[in-house]
Amino acid sequence: MSPSLIYHVTSSLDGYIARPDGHIDWFASLRQADEEYSFQYFYSGIDALLMGRGTYEALLKRGGAWPYPGKPCVVLTRLPLPRASDEVQLTHCTPAQAVAALGEAGFQRVWLVGGSLLAGSCYTAGLIDEVVINLVPHLLGAGIPLLATGMERSLTLSDQRRFNSGTLQVHYKVQNPASQQPPSRINAA
């Protein structure tokens, strides 16, 4: 059985997840205790992580301890990179193959961690089941978009909440493309 893939991400109000240079300093200082609690609750409910090379390299550059302890993390990369933790697996495969392998290993809820390119590829391939966006009250004007590529698809609002910082969290279920009805045609008589 395929696990649920959840794209949980922070975005500026104008749809960017990072500055053009990849920096995310614009939202870290705004985060308050209620947001941290919400994130810890989310993190406790996932089994594994799926990450792209760009996000992984940004975490390595930041230094310090591995920020996602206690969860296996599959990083999709073609490059030989250092392993930040024993929990990190570096592999070269498609997102669909990675998700299938995580499912075969018994993982049920997988967090798609950052990465506009990987998120766009997963979304286009129909792999993303849920989208959780923390909309920060900040306009960047330019940067790395929420999804680098994608297809039109309807979402169903599952939950919403407002944090003390003014950040809004919206949680959507991605509708299965097969279940969507094509627009009805009106016949002109």
ZAMI-804763 format. One record per residue (C-alpha): x, y, z. Coordinates in nm, 3 decimals. Layout:
[pt [X Y Z]]
...
//
This chain:
[pt [0.000 0.000 0.000]]
[pt [0.128 0.344 -0.093]]
[pt [0.187 0.582 0.198]]
[pt [0.024 0.925 0.221]]
[pt [0.264 1.193 0.096]]
[pt [0.214 1.524 0.274]]
[pt [0.366 1.846 0.139]]
[pt [0.396 2.056 0.456]]
[pt [0.563 2.386 0.372]]
[pt [0.590 2.751 0.469]]
[pt [0.512 3.007 0.201]]
[pt [0.505 3.383 0.169]]
[pt [0.164 3.526 0.091]]
[pt [0.270 3.566 -0.273]]
[pt [0.357 3.196 -0.307]]
[pt [0.733 3.172 -0.250]]
[pt [0.901 2.923 -0.016]]
[pt [1.243 3.093 -0.022]]
[pt [1.419 3.403 -0.148]]
[pt [1.575 3.380 -0.498]]
[pt [1.905 3.281 -0.330]]
[pt [1.733 3.004 -0.133]]
[pt [1.741 3.178 0.205]]
[pt [1.443 3.131 0.440]]
[pt [1.541 3.388 0.703]]
[pt [1.224 3.589 0.634]]
[pt [0.997 3.353 0.829]]
[pt [1.215 3.198 1.099]]
[pt [1.207 3.507 1.321]]
[pt [0.826 3.532 1.306]]
[pt [0.757 3.179 1.435]]
[pt [0.590 3.169 1.775]]
[pt [0.528 2.899 2.035]]
[pt [0.187 2.799 1.898]]
[pt [0.338 2.734 1.555]]
[pt [0.620 2.530 1.706]]
[pt [0.368 2.321 1.899]]
[pt [0.166 2.265 1.581]]
[pt [0.479 2.160 1.391]]
[pt [0.584 1.918 1.667]]
[pt [0.235 1.766 1.660]]
[pt [0.260 1.723 1.282]]
[pt [0.614 1.580 1.308]]
[pt [0.506 1.324 1.568]]
[pt [0.242 1.196 1.323]]
[pt [0.472 1.121 1.031]]
[pt [0.679 0.807 0.979]]
[pt [0.946 0.917 0.730]]
[pt [1.071 1.208 0.519]]
[pt [1.129 1.250 0.145]]
[pt [1.367 1.529 0.050]]
[pt [1.532 1.669 -0.260]]
[pt [1.902 1.734 -0.300]]
[pt [1.871 2.115 -0.287]]
[pt [1.691 2.114 0.047]]
[pt [1.934 1.856 0.186]]
[pt [2.239 2.058 0.077]]
[pt [2.089 2.374 0.232]]
[pt [2.052 2.185 0.562]]
[pt [2.413 2.063 0.540]]
[pt [2.537 2.420 0.478]]
[pt [2.346 2.543 0.782]]
[pt [2.551 2.308 0.999]]
[pt [2.461 2.184 1.343]]
[pt [2.276 1.871 1.442]]
[pt [2.044 1.695 1.197]]
[pt [1.711 1.880 1.245]]
[pt [1.486 1.577 1.184]]
[pt [1.586 1.312 1.437]]
[pt [1.408 0.985 1.490]]
[pt [1.270 0.953 1.137]]
[pt [1.419 0.788 0.829]]
[pt [1.487 1.039 0.551]]
[pt [1.521 0.947 0.183]]
[pt [1.714 1.210 -0.015]]
[pt [1.682 1.195 -0.393]]
[pt [2.017 1.282 -0.547]]
[pt [2.255 1.181 -0.822]]
[pt [2.552 1.331 -0.641]]
[pt [2.767 1.165 -0.377]]
[pt [2.693 1.367 -0.063]]
[pt [2.787 1.318 0.303]]
[pt [2.526 1.157 0.524]]
[pt [2.415 1.399 0.795]]
[pt [2.280 1.114 1.009]]
[pt [2.245 0.736 1.010]]
[pt [1.875 0.798 0.941]]
[pt [1.955 0.957 0.603]]
[pt [1.950 0.742 0.290]]
[pt [2.089 0.898 -0.027]]
[pt [1.947 0.741 -0.341]]
[pt [1.898 0.799 -0.711]]
[pt [1.547 0.698 -0.819]]
[pt [1.222 0.858 -0.925]]
[pt [0.990 1.011 -0.664]]
[pt [0.735 0.736 -0.741]]
[pt [0.996 0.466 -0.677]]
[pt [1.097 0.634 -0.350]]
[pt [0.737 0.659 -0.229]]
[pt [0.672 0.297 -0.327]]
[pt [0.984 0.182 -0.139]]
[pt [0.876 0.376 0.171]]
[pt [0.536 0.207 0.150]]
[pt [0.696 -0.136 0.114]]
[pt [0.902 -0.060 0.425]]
[pt [0.575 -0.008 0.616]]
[pt [0.569 0.371 0.639]]
[pt [0.220 0.521 0.620]]
[pt [0.269 0.900 0.643]]
[pt [0.562 1.060 0.462]]
[pt [0.653 1.428 0.482]]
[pt [0.770 1.583 0.156]]
[pt [1.022 1.831 0.300]]
[pt [1.064 2.150 0.105]]
[pt [1.198 2.163 -0.245]]
[pt [0.995 2.329 -0.517]]
[pt [1.131 2.102 -0.790]]
[pt [1.064 1.778 -0.604]]
[pt [0.723 1.898 -0.486]]
[pt [0.630 1.994 -0.841]]
[pt [0.742 1.656 -0.974]]
[pt [0.552 1.470 -0.703]]
[pt [0.240 1.681 -0.758]]
[pt [0.247 1.633 -1.135]]
[pt [0.291 1.256 -1.087]]
[pt [-0.016 1.248 -0.860]]
[pt [0.186 1.140 -0.555]]
[pt [0.087 1.418 -0.313]]
[pt [-0.217 1.338 -0.099]]
[pt [-0.221 1.639 0.134]]
[pt [-0.091 1.996 0.117]]
[pt [-0.034 2.188 0.441]]
[pt [0.076 2.547 0.383]]
[pt [0.175 2.795 0.651]]
[pt [0.103 3.130 0.484]]
[pt [0.331 3.387 0.645]]
[pt [0.215 3.750 0.635]]
[pt [0.513 3.855 0.425]]
[pt [0.548 3.939 0.055]]
[pt [0.881 3.844 -0.106]]
[pt [0.809 3.968 -0.458]]
[pt [1.032 3.700 -0.609]]
[pt [1.186 3.371 -0.511]]
[pt [1.146 2.996 -0.528]]
[pt [0.780 2.911 -0.595]]
[pt [0.567 2.675 -0.389]]
[pt [0.562 2.429 -0.682]]
[pt [0.809 2.452 -0.971]]
[pt [0.572 2.266 -1.200]]
[pt [0.232 2.118 -1.169]]
[pt [-0.102 2.051 -1.319]]
[pt [-0.438 2.198 -1.244]]
[pt [-0.606 1.999 -0.970]]
[pt [-0.879 2.070 -0.718]]
[pt [-0.818 2.062 -0.346]]
[pt [-1.059 2.010 -0.058]]
[pt [-1.010 2.217 0.256]]
[pt [-0.956 1.985 0.551]]
[pt [-0.856 2.229 0.827]]
[pt [-0.744 2.586 0.889]]
[pt [-0.595 2.771 1.180]]
[pt [-0.452 3.112 1.265]]
[pt [-0.134 3.147 1.469]]
[pt [-0.040 3.434 1.701]]
[pt [0.214 3.566 1.448]]
[pt [-0.063 3.617 1.191]]
[pt [0.045 3.309 0.995]]
[pt [-0.246 3.111 0.853]]
[pt [-0.221 2.736 0.814]]
[pt [-0.440 2.576 0.552]]
[pt [-0.461 2.198 0.518]]
[pt [-0.597 2.054 0.195]]
[pt [-0.663 1.705 0.063]]
[pt [-0.562 1.665 -0.301]]
[pt [-0.849 1.532 -0.507]]
[pt [-0.776 1.225 -0.714]]
[pt [-0.773 1.334 -1.079]]
[pt [-0.983 1.031 -1.175]]
[pt [-1.262 1.142 -0.940]]
[pt [-1.288 1.491 -1.085]]
[pt [-1.570 1.549 -1.329]]
[pt [-1.498 1.733 -1.655]]
[pt [-1.693 2.056 -1.697]]
[pt [-2.034 1.996 -1.849]]
[pt [-2.092 2.117 -2.200]]
[pt [-2.388 2.328 -2.293]]
[pt [-2.537 2.243 -2.627]]
[pt [-2.657 2.540 -2.825]]
[pt [-2.977 2.448 -3.001]]
//
